[in-house]
């Protein structure tokens, strides 16, 4: 069975170094005034990036999915292996999110008091299901 050849995925984040970098904690505090709030924002952004990368990888690998796999197809599918290796070499979502946050590319907002009160009231008084 001949599969269509798709190009290897390009690194969408070429400016992000995949190596370990020591960070100045003051730079994390500047945008929010609180290091813990900054880390929370970065972690939420990293989850968004991770979900997107997983969806993209699953979509690309679904091209190779067949109902019946025989042993020869598993060993011969080098294109699938190359796609997987490319994604393994990409920078981790947490590193990408950190770079985006420090570069000011992440949008975040603080809810006002009315929004907090409304969400707390909704959580404490759930509406009963219609029966």
N, C-alpha and C positions, 0 to 999 in steps of 0.2 A: 504494500500500500504506500503510495507516494504522498508525502506530506508537503504542504506549501512551506517554503522557506521564508521565515520572517526575520528581519534584521535583529541583531542583538539589541537589547534596550540600552539607551544612552543614559549616562549618569545625569540626572536632572539637577544635581547639586555639585557642579565641578569645582566650586570655590571652597567646599568644605573638606578639610583634611581629615582622613580617617584615623589619624594617630591621636594619642593621648596628649592633651594640652593642659597646663596649669592655668587656672583662671583667677582673676582678681575679683574677689567677692564683692567689692565696692561697686563694680560695674553691674552686678546683678541687682543691687539695692537701688540704684539711681532711678530706674523707670517707675518703681512701685513704692519705694520707701521701706520695703520689708522683704528680706531675703526669702522667707518662706512663701510669701505670696508670689514672688518671682519664680521660684522652683515649681509651685503649683501650676502656674501659667505655662511654663516650659513643658511640664509633664503632660498637660492636656493637649498641647500642640504636638508633642511627640506621639501621642496616641492617634491623633488625626493623621499624621504622616504615616505611621505604621499601618493603619487600616488601609490607607490608599495604596501603599506599596504591596500589601498582601493581596488586595483586590486585583491590582495590575498583574502580579505574578500568577495568580490563579487563572486569570483570563488568558494569559499567554500560554500557560501550561495546559489549559483545557483544549487547546488545538491538538494536543498529542493524545488526549484521552480516547481510548477505544473500549468497547464492551468486553472484548476478549484480548488479553495480552499473552503473547507466547514468549518464551524465553529469549528467542532471537531478537524480537523487537525491543525488548528491554535493554539488551546489551548494545544494540546498534544505534540507538537514538542519541547521537552525540549532540545534536542541536538542542535538545531538551536539557542536557547536562550543561551545555554552555550558557543557556539562559539562567539556570539555577546558580551557576558559578558567578555570573555577572551580578546577580542580586546579592549574593553573599559578600562580594567585594565592595558593595555600595556602603557609604557611611551609615551608621546606625541612626534611627529616627531621633533619639535623644540628642545626639550631636548636631543634627540638622536643626532641630528645634532650638537648641541653645544658641547656635549661630544666628538664626533668624531673630531671636529675642534680643540678642546683644546688638544686632544691626538695626533694630527698631522696625522690623518687618512684621511683627506679630501684633494684631489688634486685640486689645482686651479692655474691658470696662468694669467698673464697680457698680453693682446695683445700688439704687438709692434706698432710703429707709422704707418708702411706700412699697417697693417691690419685695423687699425682705419680709415686711409684715404680711403682705398678701400671700407669699409662698408659705410662710409659717402657718397662717390661718388655714390655707388649703390643705396643708399636711396634717394639721390637728383635727380638722373637721371634714373627713372624706364623705362624699355624697354616697348614700346607699344605692346599690344597683336596683334598677327598676325590675320588679318581679311581676 
